Amino acid sequence: MRSCHLIALSLLFILANVAVSGMSSAQVAIDVPIEIEPPVLPVYDQPEIPGPGYIWTPGYWAYGSEGYFWVPGTWVEPPQPEVLWTPGYWGFVDNRYYWHEGYWGPHVGFYGGVNYGFGYVGTGYYGGAWRGGVFTYNTAVTSIGSAHITNVYHEAVVSRTTVTNVSYNGGPHGIAATPTAQEQAAAHEHHVTATAAQTQHVTAASSNKALLASVNQGKPAVAATGKPGQFTGQGVVSATHAGTDFRGSTTPAAAAGAKRGTGAPAGSKTGFPAGNTPATSAKDAKAHEKGPAHPATAAPTSQPVKNAKVTPTNTAKAMTPKVAKPPTKPQARPAAARTPPKPHAPPEKKPKRG
């Protein structure tokens, strides 16, 4: 009887651990640790949005039986209104890499500080927002294209951190980022797991040999898709090139990513892997005109100026003592020289009166 009692207690202990792990997985799901460093993020353009209501979910490197494989970024219909996607990310702990699953929630939580691009600049999401039950899109970082979408605005996005193509958090070469107070609060909100379409999308990517990092060398032929699971045909975008290796090229990557633009990872023509420039189209140009003048648009422009340490303001200050003062002194002397009009006073000689 004692042995049966011990077995029962052991089973209860195991079930309790499973229950606790199940609860924690709602916040952070960690799979089997990997000893191989995740590849850097590739550089690619964002495909046009299929229509209103879709939210962008960025691509990432997942791990399977044959190593790392690329899960293409894609447009997804959220499971319900008023929720946003928090991307998953790799975290380095105790010389191992662990994957933290993404989720849907009322606010964007912590995703390792990884700059996935297209509004996911390392913290938060600037590609759009819910307004009155309708999702509105920021054309500064979203490729609207030919889709008939009127609920848009335009707000420049600038990353306030060093931008790289690194795809994981922590460790000697990873991104040094910790959750903000807002991200910690978001971690305790009600979350919804990935939709069925998202799960099928990952499954399809895992069976596509061309998406293996060992095959594509960091430059997947299918870097992004218009809809989940559609790896061929319209809406498929290839990577323009593999991301810059973080090791040995930290400064160039940071310098390229520091350029003001779409807010995507460093490495593309614009300084970010999102080569989309929606403002160039007629539709987005109108959106830019209609877009509200947010204070954030002015704030970012001052940020790069501070980093540059050579601003128009500083230049003006440096020149004012030399340029502004000299003119004032000469002008004071001519004023005294103008007193000669007194000689003009000869009319006061009154010779005519004699």
C-alpha positions in Angstrom: 0.0 0.0 0.0 2.9 2.3 0.9 4.4 1.8 -2.6 1.0 2.6 -4.3 0.8 5.7 -2.1 4.2 6.9 -3.2 3.4 6.2 -6.9 0.2 8.3 -6.5 2.2 11.1 -4.9 4.7 11.0 -7.7 2.0 11.2 -10.3 0.4 14.1 -8.6 3.8 15.9 -8.5 4.3 15.3 -12.2 0.8 16.6 -13.0 1.4 19.6 -10.9 4.6 20.4 -12.8 2.9 19.9 -16.1 0.1 22.3 -15.0 2.6 24.9 -13.9 4.6 24.6 -17.1 1.3 24.9 -19.0 0.5 28.1 -17.3 3.9 29.6 -17.9 3.8 28.6 -21.6 0.9 31.0 -22.0 3.4 33.7 -21.4 6.6 32.2 -22.8 6.9 28.9 -24.6 10.4 27.4 -24.6 11.2 24.4 -26.7 14.3 22.2 -26.6 17.5 24.3 -26.3 19.7 24.7 -29.4 23.4 25.1 -29.3 23.7 26.6 -32.8 23.5 30.3 -33.2 20.4 31.4 -35.2 21.3 33.0 -38.6 21.0 36.7 -39.1 17.7 38.1 -40.7 17.7 38.3 -44.5 16.9 41.5 -46.4 13.6 41.5 -48.2 10.7 43.7 -49.3 7.2 43.5 -47.9 4.5 42.1 -50.3 1.4 44.2 -50.9 -1.3 43.7 -48.4 -4.1 41.4 -49.7 -6.9 43.6 -48.4 -8.2 45.4 -45.3 -8.2 43.7 -42.0 -4.8 41.8 -42.4 -1.9 42.4 -40.0 1.7 41.8 -40.9 3.6 39.0 -39.1 7.3 39.1 -39.7 9.5 36.2 -40.9 11.9 34.4 -38.6 14.3 31.5 -38.4 12.7 28.4 -36.8 14.6 25.1 -36.0 13.7 21.7 -37.2 15.2 18.2 -37.6 17.5 19.5 -40.4 18.5 22.7 -38.8 17.3 26.3 -39.1 14.7 27.0 -41.7 13.0 30.3 -42.7 9.4 31.0 -41.9 8.3 33.6 -44.5 6.8 36.8 -43.2 3.1 37.0 -44.2 -0.2 38.9 -43.9 -2.6 37.3 -41.4 -6.1 37.9 -40.4 -6.2 38.3 -36.6 -8.3 35.9 -34.5 -10.4 38.7 -33.2 -10.6 42.5 -33.3 -8.5 44.7 -31.1 -5.5 42.3 -30.8 -1.9 42.8 -32.1 0.8 40.2 -32.8 3.9 39.9 -30.6 6.5 38.1 -32.7 8.4 35.2 -31.3 12.2 35.4 -30.7 15.3 33.4 -29.8 16.9 34.1 -26.4 20.4 33.1 -25.3 20.5 31.6 -21.8 23.2 29.4 -20.3 25.0 28.9 -23.6 21.8 27.7 -25.3 19.3 29.3 -27.6 15.6 29.0 -26.6 12.6 29.9 -28.8 9.9 32.1 -27.3 6.6 31.7 -29.1 4.7 34.7 -30.5 1.1 35.4 -29.5 -1.9 37.7 -30.0 -2.9 40.2 -27.3 -4.3 43.7 -26.7 -0.8 45.1 -26.6 2.5 44.1 -28.1 4.8 42.5 -25.6 8.6 41.8 -25.5 10.1 40.2 -28.5 13.8 40.4 -27.6 14.5 43.8 -29.1 14.8 42.1 -32.5 14.2 44.5 -35.4 12.1 42.4 -37.7 11.2 45.5 -39.8 8.0 46.8 -41.3 6.9 48.4 -38.0 8.5 45.9 -35.6 11.6 48.0 -34.8 12.5 46.0 -31.6 9.8 47.3 -29.3 6.1 47.8 -30.0 4.5 47.8 -33.5 4.3 51.0 -35.7 2.8 49.5 -38.8 -0.8 50.3 -37.8 -3.3 50.6 -34.9 -6.9 49.7 -34.0 -9.2 52.7 -34.2 -12.9 52.3 -33.5 -12.8 48.6 -34.1 -11.1 49.1 -37.5 -7.4 48.5 -38.1 -5.6 51.5 -39.7 -2.3 51.2 -41.5 0.8 53.4 -41.4 1.9 53.8 -45.0 5.4 54.9 -43.9 6.2 51.2 -43.2 3.3 49.3 -44.8 3.1 48.3 -48.5 -0.5 49.1 -49.5 0.0 48.8 -53.2 -3.1 48.4 -55.3 -5.3 47.3 -52.4 -8.4 49.4 -51.8 -7.7 50.6 -48.3 -8.8 54.0 -47.0 -8.1 53.6 -43.3 -4.5 54.8 -43.4 -2.2 57.4 -42.0 1.4 58.3 -42.4 3.9 58.6 -39.6 7.6 58.3 -39.9 9.2 55.6 -37.9 12.8 55.8 -36.6 14.5 53.2 -34.4 16.1 54.7 -31.4 18.4 51.8 -30.9 21.3 50.4 -32.8 19.8 48.5 -35.8 21.3 45.2 -36.9 20.2 42.0 -38.6 20.8 39.9 -35.4 17.9 37.6 -34.8 18.2 36.7 -31.1 18.4 38.3 -27.7 21.2 37.9 -25.1 24.7 36.4 -25.2 28.0 38.0 -26.3 26.7 38.7 -29.8 23.0 39.0 -29.3 20.8 42.0 -28.8 21.1 43.5 -25.3 17.4 44.4 -24.6 15.2 43.9 -21.6 11.4 44.2 -21.2 10.0 47.7 -20.6 7.4 48.2 -17.9 4.7 48.2 -20.6 6.0 45.0 -22.1 6.1 43.4 -18.7 2.4 44.4 -18.2 1.6 43.0 -21.7 3.0 39.7 -20.6 0.3 39.3 -18.0 -2.6 40.1 -20.3 -4.9 37.5 -21.9 -3.1 36.0 -24.9 -4.4 34.1 -27.9 -2.1 31.6 -29.6 -1.2 31.6 -33.3 -4.1 31.0 -35.6 -4.6 27.7 -37.6 -3.4 29.5 -40.7 -0.2 30.6 -39.0 0.4 27.1 -37.7 -0.1 25.6 -41.2 2.2 28.3 -42.6 5.0 27.1 -40.3 4.4 23.5 -41.1 4.6 24.1 -44.8 7.8 26.1 -44.4 9.4 23.2 -42.4 8.8 20.8 -45.3 10.2 23.2 -47.9 13.9 22.2 -48.4 14.6 25.5 -50.2 13.9 27.3 -46.9 16.7 25.5 -45.0 19.5 27.9 -44.0 22.0 25.2 -45.1 20.5 25.3 -48.6 19.7 29.0 -49.2 22.7 30.3 -47.2 20.6 32.9 -45.5 18.9 34.2 -48.6 15.5 32.3 -48.9 13.8 32.4 -52.3 10.5 32.8 -50.4 11.2 35.5 -47.8 7.6 36.7 -47.6 4.2 35.9 -48.9 0.9 37.7 -49.4 -1.0 35.1 -47.5 -0.1 32.2 -45.2 1.0 29.0 -46.9 1.1 30.4 -50.4 4.8 29.9 -51.4 4.3 30.3 -55.1 2.6 32.7 -57.5 1.5 36.3 -56.8 2.5 37.9 -53.5 5.7 35.8 -53.1 8.8 37.9 -52.4 12.4 36.7 -52.5 15.2 37.9 -50.2 17.3 40.5 -52.0 20.4 39.2 -50.1 21.5 37.6 -46.9 21.7 39.8 -43.8 25.1 41.2 -42.9 26.9 39.0 -40.4 26.8 40.7 -37.0 30.3 39.5 -36.1 33.0 41.5 -37.7 30.7 44.1 -39.2 28.9 45.6 -36.2 29.8 49.2 -37.2 28.7 49.0 -40.8 25.5 47.3 -39.9 24.7 49.9 -37.3 25.6 52.7 -39.6 23.4 51.4 -42.4 20.5 50.8 -40.0 20.8 54.3 -38.5 19.4 55.8 -41.7 15.9 57.2 -41.3 13.3 55.2 -43.3 11.0 52.3 -43.0 12.2 51.1 -39.6 13.2 47.6 -40.9 16.5 45.8 -40.1 19.7 47.1 -41.7 20.9 46.0 -45.0 18.6 47.2 -47.8 18.7 50.0 -50.4 17.1 52.3 -47.9 19.1 51.2 -44.9 16.4 48.8 -43.9 15.4 45.4 -45.3 12.0 46.7 -46.1 12.6 48.1 -49.5 9.0 49.3 -49.7 8.6 53.0 -50.2 4.8 53.3 -50.2 4.9 57.1 -50.2 6.1 57.0 -53.9 2.7 55.8 -55.2 -0.1 58.1 -55.9 -2.4 56.5 -53.4 0.2 56.6 -50.6 1.1 60.2 -51.5 -2.6 61.1 -50.9 -2.4 59.2 -47.6 0.6 61.2 -46.7 -1.3 64.4 -47.3 -4.4 63.2 -45.3 -2.3 61.7 -42.5 -2.4 63.6 -39.2 0.6 65.6 -38.3 1.7 63.6 -35.3 4.3 65.0 -32.9 6.2 61.7 -33.3 7.0 62.7 -36.9 9.0 65.7 -35.7 10.6 63.9 -32.7 12.4 61.3 -34.8 14.0 64.0 -37.0 15.7 65.4 -33.9 17.0 62.0 -32.8 19.4 61.4 -35.7 20.5 65.0 -35.3 21.6 64.3 -31.8 23.5 61.3 -32.9 25.2 63.1 -35.6 26.5 65.8 -33.2 26.6 68.2 -36.1 23.2 69.9 -36.3 22.0 73.0 -38.0 21.4 74.4 -34.5 24.9 73.8 -33.4 26.3 75.2 -36.7 24.3 78.4 -36.2 25.5 78.8 -32.7 29.1 78.4 -33.8 28.7 81.0 -36.5 26.8 83.6 -34.6 29.7 85.1 -32.7 31.7 85.5 -35.9 29.0 86.4 -38.5 26.3 88.1 -36.6 28.4 90.4 -34.4 30.6 92.0 -37.1 27.7 93.5 -39.0 26.3 95.2 -35.9 29.6 97.1 -35.2 30.1 98.6 -38.6 26.5 99.6 -38.7 26.9 101.7 -35.5 29.8 103.8 -37.1 27.9 104.6 -40.3 25.1 105.9 -38.2 27.5 108.4 -36.7 28.8 109.2 -40.2 25.3 110.1 -41.2 25.4 113.1 -38.9 27.0 115.1 -41.8 23.5 116.0 -42.8 24.2 118.9 -40.5 26.4 120.4 -43.1 23.2 120.3 -45.1 22.0 122.9 -42.8 23.6 125.6 -44.8 20.1 126.8 -45.4 20.5 128.2 -41.9 23.1 130.7 -43.2 20.1 132.9 -44.0 22.1 134.9 -46.6 18.9 135.5 -48.6 17.4 137.4 -45.8 20.0 140.3 -46.1 
